[in-house]
Amino acid sequence: MNLNWIFDMEATPIIGASLMIGSSIFMYIVAFLAVMAIGGYLTYRTSPKRKQRREDKRNSER
């Protein structure tokens, strides 16, 4: 298998594009994790049992 094309000047845009694709996949993963974290936080916040418990705690502190 001939790997000389990797070091060819014409192949550098291909390598750059593959790096860009790789980083965009990484960005998608980061964005997905952020969405999951925010969604989980909102679900945790608005779940009625937690809300009730938090309001009870807030009332008992006063």
Buried (B, 14 or more C-beta within 10 A) or exposed (E): EEEEEEEEEEEEEEEEEEEEEEEEEEEEEEEEEEEEEEEEEEEEEEEEEEEEEEEEEEEEEE
